[in-house]
Amino acid sequence: MRYLTAGTGDCIITTGYQGGGFNDEYHKWLIECQDGEAMTGIYDTFKQFLGIAQVWCYFSFPKKPPSLGIYPFYPWCNVRNLTIGEYYCYDKVFPADTVDTFVTALYAPVSVDPVVPVGMKCCRTPESYRIDYNRCQWKYTHDKAGEHYDGYWIVKCDTDFIMTGMGQAINPWDNQLHFVWIQCCPLINAPEIIPQSRQIGYSSARSNYVTNVGYSSARSNYVSAAGRSFW
């Protein structure tokens, strides 16, 4: 069978007041999944995804040799800056450095509840694991009218999918920056797949939103922090 059966371990991290600490790729962050885990979901309780109250980590790499508690859990990681729109782990400008990387940690500079992440740590999958960029999905934090979900763990990747990105946009109703989607891609055990920018770039996110949401004025309703249409 081509697709691996994922492990059974789950870990939910409450992020409240977990701001500060390290924010580089070499040290463990305050909000970081454990060895063999990948981030698969985000949740907010009452702030409409202005911040993130909890993250879901899932044991996704049962064939990975354990680190026995020694950090780093993954030898190759990089940091994405959400404040400048680096919403995806994969970067088409640096494909060799970012291919097959997934979200393992979030960084927030200020200890509040919920925290407002500005950094995202992405690490490369262990040997023999690959990410199938042809079947990535976007899980949105809001409905067609732009109202953010408050249900428990609605914004979560499907089974055998892991988080490979997380995006923000300004909500037209309150003119504040909200977390509006996560990207989820399938995890496979196969030879390396060369990603195509059209499948994981911003253009793909735009078409995915319009197709699945069907909200005619979506482009005008959400505007990025830079002042241009996010989708």
KEVEXLO-360050 format. One line per field, with one value per residue: x, y, z of N, C-alpha, C in turn; residue number from 1; chain; residue in three letters. Coordinates in nm, 2 decimals. Layout:
# residues N
npx X/...;
npy Y/...;
npz Z/...;
capx X/...;
capy Y/...;
capz Z/...;
cpx X/...;
cpy Y/...;
cpz Z/...;
pos NUM/...;
unit A/...;
code ALA/...;
//
This chain:
# residues 231
npx 0.08/0.06/0.02/0.11/0.01/-0.09/0.05/-0.08/-0.06/-0.15/-0.13/-0.24/-0.17/-0.19/-0.18/-0.19/-0.04/0.22/0.43/0.73/1.07/1.29/1.33/1.45/1.58/1.73/1.68/1.45/1.11/0.86/0.60/0.58/0.57/0.62/0.88/0.86/0.61/0.37/0.23/-0.12/-0.36/-0.55/-0.69/-0.93/-1.07/-1.25/-1.18/-1.22/-1.02/-0.83/-0.60/-0.43/-0.55/-0.50/-0.30/-0.29/-0.11/0.01/0.12/0.30/0.51/0.59/0.80/1.02/1.34/1.37/1.45/1.53/1.47/1.66/1.73/1.79/1.46/1.42/1.66/1.67/1.55/1.36/1.27/0.97/0.85/0.57/0.48/0.56/0.43/0.51/0.36/0.36/0.53/0.68/0.89/0.90/1.12/1.33/1.35/1.50/1.57/1.33/1.14/0.92/0.88/0.72/0.48/0.60/0.61/0.51/0.57/0.53/0.58/0.48/0.33/0.02/-0.33/-0.55/-0.23/-0.06/0.08/0.38/0.58/0.68/0.79/0.93/1.00/1.19/1.06/1.12/1.35/1.24/0.98/0.75/0.59/0.29/0.23/0.04/-0.22/-0.30/-0.49/-0.70/-0.80/-1.04/-1.09/-1.33/-1.68/-1.88/-1.98/-1.78/-1.77/-1.61/-1.53/-1.64/-1.65/-1.53/-1.23/-1.26/-1.10/-0.89/-0.65/-0.72/-0.71/-0.39/-0.29/-0.08/0.01/0.12/0.13/0.00/-0.23/-0.30/-0.54/-0.71/-1.01/-1.31/-1.51/-1.43/-1.18/-0.94/-0.65/-0.68/-0.63/-0.69/-0.68/-0.55/-0.30/-0.31/-0.14/-0.10/0.07/0.32/0.48/0.71/0.92/1.09/0.89/0.86/0.77/0.51/0.47/0.22/0.05/0.08/0.12/0.03/-0.16/-0.29/-0.42/-0.60/-0.77/-0.87/-1.01/-1.22/-1.35/-1.44/-1.56/-1.74/-1.82/-1.91/-1.81/-1.57/-1.30/-1.30/-1.38/-1.19/-0.88/-0.53/-0.27/-0.09/-0.24/-0.35/-0.55/-0.61/-0.67;
npy -0.12/0.22/0.45/0.54/0.41/0.62/0.71/0.66/0.85/1.16/1.50/1.78/2.12/2.38/2.72/2.96/3.24/3.16/3.30/3.45/3.33/3.10/3.16/3.06/2.82/2.63/2.58/2.45/2.55/2.73/2.66/2.38/2.08/1.74/1.49/1.31/1.40/1.60/1.92/1.95/2.09/2.39/2.59/2.82/2.98/3.20/3.44/3.47/3.38/3.58/3.52/3.22/2.96/2.69/2.41/2.13/1.84/1.56/1.22/1.13/1.00/0.71/0.54/0.68/0.70/0.73/1.03/1.01/1.20/1.40/1.71/1.86/1.74/1.70/1.71/1.91/2.22/2.52/2.87/3.05/3.37/3.51/3.77/3.89/3.77/3.50/3.24/2.97/2.66/2.56/2.72/2.86/3.01/2.91/2.61/2.37/2.39/2.40/2.21/1.94/2.01/2.07/2.20/2.25/2.41/2.71/3.06/3.32/3.66/3.79/3.73/3.64/3.56/3.44/3.35/3.54/3.43/3.50/3.37/3.07/2.74/2.52/2.19/1.93/1.63/1.30/1.05/0.86/0.95/1.16/1.46/1.50/1.72/1.74/1.71/1.89/2.06/2.33/2.44/2.63/2.90/3.02/3.08/3.10/3.36/3.49/3.47/3.36/3.03/2.87/2.62/2.31/2.21/2.23/2.33/2.15/1.91/1.64/1.28/1.14/1.37/1.66/1.97/2.23/2.50/2.83/3.09/3.45/3.72/4.04/4.10/4.23/4.32/4.39/4.50/4.39/4.17/3.84/3.48/3.28/3.05/2.71/2.52/2.19/1.89/1.57/1.30/1.08/0.77/0.75/0.79/1.11/1.38/1.63/1.95/2.17/2.51/2.61/2.46/2.49/2.76/3.11/3.16/2.92/2.90/3.11/3.02/2.79/2.89/3.05/2.85/2.66/2.81/2.99/3.25/3.55/3.80/3.76/3.84/4.11/4.13/4.03/4.16/4.18/4.24/4.40/4.56/4.48/4.26/3.96/3.71;
npz 0.00/-0.08/0.07/0.40/0.71/0.96/1.28/1.62/1.81/1.98/2.05/2.21/2.23/2.45/2.40/2.54/2.68/2.61/2.50/2.36/2.42/2.23/1.88/1.66/1.41/1.54/1.81/2.06/2.05/2.25/2.18/2.03/1.84/1.94/1.92/1.62/1.56/1.37/1.31/1.28/1.31/1.41/1.67/1.80/2.08/2.16/2.03/1.76/1.59/1.59/1.72/1.82/2.01/2.07/1.94/1.74/1.75/1.57/1.58/1.32/1.19/1.21/1.13/1.17/1.32/1.67/1.85/2.11/2.30/2.25/2.12/1.80/1.69/1.43/1.16/0.97/0.94/0.89/0.93/0.90/0.82/0.93/0.93/0.70/0.50/0.46/0.42/0.36/0.40/0.19/-0.04/-0.35/-0.44/-0.31/-0.35/-0.31/-0.04/0.09/0.01/0.09/0.35/0.67/0.91/1.24/1.46/1.64/1.68/1.91/2.00/2.23/2.54/2.56/2.58/2.35/2.20/1.94/1.67/1.50/1.38/1.21/1.24/1.01/0.92/0.76/0.62/0.76/0.65/0.36/0.38/0.21/0.08/-0.08/-0.31/-0.50/-0.41/-0.22/0.04/0.15/0.47/0.60/0.84/0.86/0.76/0.46/0.47/0.60/0.87/1.16/1.27/1.57/1.67/1.81/1.70/1.42/1.22/1.10/0.97/0.74/0.79/0.76/0.64/0.67/0.82/0.62/0.59/0.68/0.69/0.69/0.70/0.66/0.82/0.69/0.85/1.11/1.06/1.13/1.16/1.09/1.15/0.87/0.72/0.70/0.53/0.41/0.33/0.18/0.33/0.22/0.14/-0.07/-0.37/-0.41/-0.48/-0.72/-0.66/-0.80/-0.86/-0.92/-0.78/-0.51/-0.46/-0.42/-0.61/-0.64/-0.40/-0.42/-0.63/-0.51/-0.29/-0.41/-0.55/-0.36/-0.16/-0.29/-0.27/-0.39/-0.35/-0.22/-0.27/-0.23/0.02/0.20/0.28/0.25/0.49/0.36/0.21/-0.03/-0.24/-0.08/-0.18;
capx 0.00/0.14/0.01/0.14/-0.09/-0.03/0.06/-0.20/-0.03/-0.20/-0.09/-0.30/-0.09/-0.26/-0.08/-0.20/0.08/0.34/0.50/0.87/1.16/1.37/1.26/1.54/1.56/1.82/1.64/1.31/1.02/0.76/0.49/0.64/0.53/0.73/0.95/0.78/0.48/0.35/0.11/-0.23/-0.48/-0.54/-0.82/-0.94/-1.19/-1.34/-1.13/-1.24/-0.89/-0.73/-0.49/-0.45/-0.55/-0.45/-0.26/-0.30/0.01/-0.02/0.23/0.28/0.62/0.62/0.92/1.14/1.42/1.35/1.57/1.55/1.46/1.77/1.69/1.66/1.39/1.44/1.79/1.67/1.44/1.38/1.17/0.90/0.81/0.43/0.45/0.59/0.35/0.56/0.25/0.38/0.66/0.75/0.92/0.95/1.24/1.43/1.29/1.58/1.57/1.20/1.06/0.89/0.88/0.59/0.48/0.62/0.61/0.47/0.64/0.47/0.67/0.41/0.25/-0.12/-0.42/-0.46/-0.11/-0.07/0.21/0.45/0.68/0.64/0.90/0.90/1.10/1.18/1.01/1.22/1.38/1.14/0.86/0.74/0.47/0.22/0.18/-0.07/-0.35/-0.31/-0.62/-0.70/-0.90/-1.07/-1.14/-1.45/-1.77/-1.89/-2.01/-1.67/-1.78/-1.51/-1.59/-1.60/-1.67/-1.41/-1.14/-1.31/-0.99/-0.79/-0.62/-0.77/-0.62/-0.27/-0.25/-0.01/0.00/0.23/0.11/-0.10/-0.24/-0.38/-0.60/-0.79/-1.15/-1.37/-1.61/-1.36/-1.06/-0.83/-0.59/-0.72/-0.58/-0.80/-0.67/-0.43/-0.28/-0.29/-0.10/-0.09/0.21/0.33/0.61/0.74/1.03/1.07/0.80/0.90/0.65/0.48/0.43/0.08/-0.03/0.10/0.15/-0.08/-0.27/-0.37/-0.50/-0.71/-0.87/-0.93/-1.11/-1.33/-1.42/-1.50/-1.65/-1.84/-1.86/-1.88/-1.73/-1.46/-1.18/-1.31/-1.41/-1.07/-0.77/-0.41/-0.21/-0.02/-0.34/-0.39/-0.64/-0.53/-0.70;
capy 0.00/0.34/0.55/0.48/0.42/0.72/0.66/0.69/0.95/1.29/1.60/1.92/2.22/2.51/2.82/3.08/3.30/3.09/3.39/3.46/3.21/3.10/3.17/3.02/2.68/2.54/2.55/2.41/2.66/2.70/2.59/2.30/1.94/1.65/1.40/1.22/1.46/1.71/1.99/1.91/2.17/2.50/2.61/2.94/2.96/3.31/3.56/3.47/3.35/3.68/3.45/3.07/2.91/2.55/2.35/1.98/1.77/1.42/1.13/1.10/0.93/0.59/0.48/0.77/0.66/0.83/1.11/0.98/1.33/1.49/1.81/1.87/1.62/1.68/1.77/2.02/2.31/2.67/2.96/3.13/3.49/3.53/3.91/3.94/3.69/3.37/3.16/2.83/2.60/2.55/2.85/2.83/3.07/2.82/2.48/2.27/2.41/2.40/2.10/1.83/2.06/2.08/2.29/2.18/2.50/2.85/3.15/3.45/3.74/3.84/3.63/3.68/3.44/3.35/3.41/3.58/3.38/3.57/3.28/2.93/2.65/2.41/2.09/1.83/1.50/1.20/0.97/0.78/1.02/1.27/1.53/1.49/1.85/1.74/1.69/1.97/2.12/2.44/2.43/2.77/2.92/3.10/3.03/3.18/3.50/3.55/3.45/3.26/2.91/2.86/2.48/2.25/2.14/2.23/2.36/2.04/1.83/1.50/1.17/1.12/1.50/1.74/2.11/2.28/2.64/2.89/3.23/3.56/3.83/4.14/4.08/4.36/4.35/4.46/4.56/4.33/4.06/3.71/3.36/3.25/2.91/2.63/2.43/2.05/1.81/1.43/1.24/0.95/0.70/0.73/0.88/1.25/1.45/1.77/2.04/2.27/2.63/2.64/2.37/2.53/2.90/3.19/3.15/2.80/2.93/3.19/2.94/2.70/2.97/3.09/2.73/2.59/2.90/3.04/3.38/3.63/3.92/3.72/3.91/4.25/4.13/4.01/4.23/4.15/4.35/4.49/4.65/4.42/4.15/3.84/3.60;
capz 0.00/-0.10/0.18/0.53/0.82/1.05/1.42/1.70/1.91/1.96/2.15/2.20/2.31/2.48/2.37/2.61/2.76/2.57/2.41/2.39/2.40/2.11/1.75/1.55/1.37/1.61/1.95/2.08/2.08/2.35/2.11/1.93/1.85/1.99/1.82/1.53/1.54/1.28/1.34/1.19/1.33/1.50/1.73/1.89/2.17/2.17/1.97/1.62/1.52/1.60/1.77/1.82/2.15/2.08/1.82/1.74/1.70/1.55/1.55/1.18/1.13/1.29/1.08/1.20/1.44/1.78/1.89/2.25/2.38/2.22/2.02/1.73/1.65/1.28/1.14/0.87/0.96/0.86/0.99/0.81/0.89/0.89/0.92/0.56/0.41/0.43/0.48/0.32/0.43/0.07/-0.10/-0.48/-0.46/-0.25/-0.35/-0.25/0.10/0.16/-0.03/0.18/0.49/0.73/1.03/1.37/1.58/1.62/1.78/1.94/2.09/2.34/2.62/2.58/2.56/2.28/2.14/1.80/1.62/1.39/1.32/1.19/1.21/0.92/0.92/0.65/0.66/0.78/0.53/0.30/0.37/0.11/0.08/-0.21/-0.34/-0.60/-0.35/-0.10/0.07/0.24/0.57/0.64/0.98/0.85/0.66/0.33/0.50/0.67/1.02/1.20/1.34/1.72/1.71/1.85/1.60/1.28/1.13/1.12/0.85/0.73/0.82/0.67/0.59/0.77/0.80/0.54/0.58/0.76/0.63/0.76/0.61/0.73/0.81/0.66/0.95/1.22/1.01/1.21/1.10/1.15/1.08/0.79/0.66/0.70/0.42/0.45/0.22/0.21/0.36/0.15/0.14/-0.21/-0.41/-0.40/-0.58/-0.75/-0.65/-0.90/-0.79/-0.94/-0.69/-0.37/-0.45/-0.38/-0.72/-0.61/-0.28/-0.47/-0.70/-0.41/-0.21/-0.49/-0.59/-0.25/-0.08/-0.37/-0.22/-0.50/-0.31/-0.13/-0.29/-0.18/0.17/0.28/0.23/0.32/0.57/0.27/0.15/-0.16/-0.22/-0.04/-0.28;
cpx 0.09/0.14/0.02/0.02/-0.02/-0.03/-0.07/-0.18/-0.09/-0.16/-0.16/-0.22/-0.17/-0.15/-0.08/-0.08/0.21/0.41/0.65/0.95/1.24/1.28/1.35/1.52/1.64/1.78/1.49/1.23/0.93/0.64/0.54/0.60/0.65/0.79/0.86/0.64/0.49/0.23/0.00/-0.36/-0.46/-0.69/-0.82/-1.07/-1.29/-1.30/-1.13/-1.11/-0.81/-0.60/-0.52/-0.44/-0.49/-0.40/-0.27/-0.18/-0.02/0.11/0.22/0.40/0.67/0.75/1.05/1.21/1.40/1.47/1.61/1.55/1.57/1.72/1.81/1.60/1.41/1.57/1.78/1.54/1.47/1.26/1.11/0.84/0.66/0.40/0.48/0.53/0.41/0.47/0.27/0.52/0.74/0.77/0.97/1.08/1.36/1.38/1.37/1.58/1.44/1.10/1.04/0.91/0.74/0.60/0.50/0.60/0.56/0.54/0.56/0.56/0.61/0.32/0.11/-0.20/-0.54/-0.34/-0.13/0.07/0.25/0.55/0.63/0.76/0.86/1.02/1.08/1.14/1.13/1.24/1.27/1.00/0.86/0.60/0.41/0.16/0.07/-0.21/-0.37/-0.45/-0.60/-0.82/-0.92/-1.12/-1.27/-1.55/-1.78/-1.92/-1.89/-1.67/-1.69/-1.58/-1.55/-1.62/-1.53/-1.34/-1.21/-1.20/-0.88/-0.78/-0.69/-0.67/-0.51/-0.23/-0.18/-0.01/0.13/0.22/0.00/-0.11/-0.33/-0.44/-0.68/-0.94/-1.22/-1.47/-1.55/-1.23/-0.94/-0.78/-0.62/-0.65/-0.70/-0.80/-0.54/-0.42/-0.25/-0.25/-0.08/0.05/0.21/0.47/0.64/0.86/0.99/0.98/0.84/0.78/0.63/0.42/0.28/0.00/-0.02/0.12/0.02/-0.20/-0.36/-0.47/-0.62/-0.81/-0.94/-1.04/-1.23/-1.42/-1.50/-1.59/-1.76/-1.90/-1.82/-1.79/-1.61/-1.34/-1.18/-1.33/-1.29/-0.95/-0.65/-0.36/-0.13/-0.11/-0.39/-0.48/-0.56/-0.55/-0.68;
cpy 0.12/0.43/0.48/0.50/0.51/0.66/0.70/0.80/1.09/1.38/1.73/2.01/2.34/2.62/2.94/3.12/3.22/3.18/3.40/3.33/3.22/3.11/3.14/2.87/2.58/2.50/2.52/2.54/2.63/2.63/2.51/2.15/1.86/1.57/1.31/1.28/1.57/1.79/1.97/2.00/2.29/2.53/2.74/2.93/3.08/3.44/3.56/3.46/3.48/3.63/3.30/3.02/2.77/2.51/2.20/1.92/1.62/1.34/1.08/1.02/0.81/0.52/0.57/0.72/0.77/0.90/1.09/1.10/1.43/1.58/1.84/1.74/1.59/1.76/1.89/2.10/2.45/2.74/3.05/3.25/3.53/3.68/3.97/3.84/3.55/3.26/3.01/2.79/2.60/2.69/2.82/2.91/2.99/2.68/2.37/2.27/2.39/2.29/2.00/1.88/2.08/2.16/2.20/2.27/2.63/2.93/3.28/3.53/3.79/3.73/3.68/3.55/3.49/3.42/3.44/3.54/3.48/3.49/3.14/2.84/2.54/2.32/1.99/1.70/1.40/1.12/0.87/0.85/1.14/1.34/1.53/1.63/1.86/1.74/1.77/2.03/2.24/2.43/2.58/2.78/3.00/3.04/3.12/3.32/3.57/3.54/3.33/3.15/2.92/2.72/2.42/2.17/2.12/2.25/2.26/1.95/1.69/1.40/1.15/1.25/1.57/1.88/2.16/2.43/2.69/3.04/3.32/3.65/3.92/4.11/4.22/4.41/4.43/4.52/4.51/4.21/3.93/3.60/3.30/3.11/2.84/2.55/2.29/1.97/1.66/1.39/1.11/0.89/0.66/0.81/1.02/1.30/1.59/1.86/2.13/2.39/2.65/2.56/2.42/2.68/2.97/3.18/3.03/2.83/3.02/3.11/2.85/2.77/3.00/2.96/2.67/2.68/2.96/3.17/3.49/3.75/3.89/3.80/4.05/4.24/4.10/4.07/4.20/4.27/4.45/4.58/4.60/4.30/4.03/3.72/3.65;
cpz 0.00/0.02/0.32/0.62/0.93/1.19/1.50/1.80/1.88/2.07/2.12/2.29/2.33/2.48/2.45/2.70/2.73/2.47/2.46/2.37/2.27/1.99/1.63/1.52/1.46/1.75/1.95/2.12/2.19/2.30/2.00/1.95/1.89/1.88/1.75/1.51/1.43/1.33/1.24/1.21/1.42/1.55/1.81/1.96/2.15/2.10/1.82/1.54/1.50/1.65/1.76/1.97/2.17/1.94/1.84/1.68/1.69/1.52/1.41/1.12/1.22/1.25/1.12/1.33/1.55/1.81/2.04/2.34/2.34/2.11/1.93/1.70/1.51/1.24/1.05/0.89/0.91/0.92/0.89/0.88/0.84/0.87/0.78/0.46/0.38/0.49/0.45/0.36/0.30/0.01/-0.24/-0.52/-0.41/-0.24/-0.29/-0.10/0.17/0.11/0.08/0.33/0.54/0.86/1.16/1.49/1.54/1.72/1.79/2.03/2.22/2.41/2.65/2.56/2.47/2.23/1.99/1.74/1.50/1.32/1.31/1.16/1.12/0.91/0.81/0.70/0.67/0.65/0.49/0.30/0.28/0.13/-0.07/-0.24/-0.44/-0.54/-0.22/-0.09/0.15/0.34/0.62/0.78/0.98/0.75/0.54/0.36/0.57/0.82/1.06/1.29/1.49/1.76/1.74/1.74/1.47/1.18/1.16/0.99/0.86/0.77/0.71/0.60/0.71/0.73/0.73/0.52/0.66/0.72/0.71/0.65/0.70/0.71/0.79/0.77/1.07/1.18/1.09/1.14/1.17/1.08/1.01/0.73/0.71/0.57/0.47/0.33/0.27/0.24/0.30/0.18/0.00/-0.25/-0.41/-0.52/-0.60/-0.75/-0.76/-0.83/-0.81/-0.84/-0.55/-0.35/-0.42/-0.48/-0.69/-0.49/-0.32/-0.53/-0.60/-0.33/-0.29/-0.52/-0.47/-0.16/-0.16/-0.33/-0.32/-0.47/-0.22/-0.15/-0.23/-0.03/0.25/0.21/0.31/0.40/0.48/0.19/0.01/-0.13/-0.19/-0.13/-0.42;
pos 1/2/3/4/5/6/7/8/9/10/11/12/13/14/15/16/17/18/19/20/21/22/23/24/25/26/27/28/29/30/31/32/33/34/35/36/37/38/39/40/41/42/43/44/45/46/47/48/49/50/51/52/53/54/55/56/57/58/59/60/61/62/63/64/65/66/67/68/69/70/71/72/73/74/75/76/77/78/79/80/81/82/83/84/85/86/87/88/89/90/91/92/93/94/95/96/97/98/99/100/101/102/103/104/105/106/107/108/109/110/111/112/113/114/115/116/117/118/119/120/121/122/123/124/125/126/127/128/129/130/131/132/133/134/135/136/137/138/139/140/141/142/143/144/145/146/147/148/149/150/151/152/153/154/155/156/157/158/159/160/161/162/163/164/165/166/167/168/169/170/171/172/173/174/175/176/177/178/179/180/181/182/183/184/185/186/187/188/189/190/191/192/193/194/195/196/197/198/199/200/201/202/203/204/205/206/207/208/209/210/211/212/213/214/215/216/217/218/219/220/221/222/223/224/225/226/227/228/229/230/231;
unit A/A/A/A/A/A/A/A/A/A/A/A/A/A/A/A/A/A/A/A/A/A/A/A/A/A/A/A/A/A/A/A/A/A/A/A/A/A/A/A/A/A/A/A/A/A/A/A/A/A/A/A/A/A/A/A/A/A/A/A/A/A/A/A/A/A/A/A/A/A/A/A/A/A/A/A/A/A/A/A/A/A/A/A/A/A/A/A/A/A/A/A/A/A/A/A/A/A/A/A/A/A/A/A/A/A/A/A/A/A/A/A/A/A/A/A/A/A/A/A/A/A/A/A/A/A/A/A/A/A/A/A/A/A/A/A/A/A/A/A/A/A/A/A/A/A/A/A/A/A/A/A/A/A/A/A/A/A/A/A/A/A/A/A/A/A/A/A/A/A/A/A/A/A/A/A/A/A/A/A/A/A/A/A/A/A/A/A/A/A/A/A/A/A/A/A/A/A/A/A/A/A/A/A/A/A/A/A/A/A/A/A/A/A/A/A/A/A/A/A/A/A/A/A/A/A/A/A/A/A/A;
code MET/ARG/TYR/LEU/THR/ALA/GLY/THR/GLY/ASP/CYS/ILE/ILE/THR/THR/GLY/TYR/GLN/GLY/GLY/GLY/PHE/ASN/ASP/GLU/TYR/HIS/LYS/TRP/LEU/ILE/GLU/CYS/GLN/ASP/GLY/GLU/ALA/MET/THR/GLY/ILE/TYR/ASP/THR/PHE/LYS/GLN/PHE/LEU/GLY/ILE/ALA/GLN/VAL/TRP/CYS/TYR/PHE/SER/PHE/PRO/LYS/LYS/PRO/PRO/SER/LEU/GLY/ILE/TYR/PRO/PHE/TYR/PRO/TRP/CYS/ASN/VAL/ARG/ASN/LEU/THR/ILE/GLY/GLU/TYR/TYR/CYS/TYR/ASP/LYS/VAL/PHE/PRO/ALA/ASP/THR/VAL/ASP/THR/PHE/VAL/THR/ALA/LEU/TYR/ALA/PRO/VAL/SER/VAL/ASP/PRO/VAL/VAL/PRO/VAL/GLY/MET/LYS/CYS/CYS/ARG/THR/PRO/GLU/SER/TYR/ARG/ILE/ASP/TYR/ASN/ARG/CYS/GLN/TRP/LYS/TYR/THR/HIS/ASP/LYS/ALA/GLY/GLU/HIS/TYR/ASP/GLY/TYR/TRP/ILE/VAL/LYS/CYS/ASP/THR/ASP/PHE/ILE/MET/THR/GLY/MET/GLY/GLN/ALA/ILE/ASN/PRO/TRP/ASP/ASN/GLN/LEU/HIS/PHE/VAL/TRP/ILE/GLN/CYS/CYS/PRO/LEU/ILE/ASN/ALA/PRO/GLU/ILE/ILE/PRO/GLN/SER/ARG/GLN/ILE/GLY/TYR/SER/SER/ALA/ARG/SER/ASN/TYR/VAL/THR/ASN/VAL/GLY/TYR/SER/SER/ALA/ARG/SER/ASN/TYR/VAL/SER/ALA/ALA/GLY/ARG/SER/PHE/TRP;
//
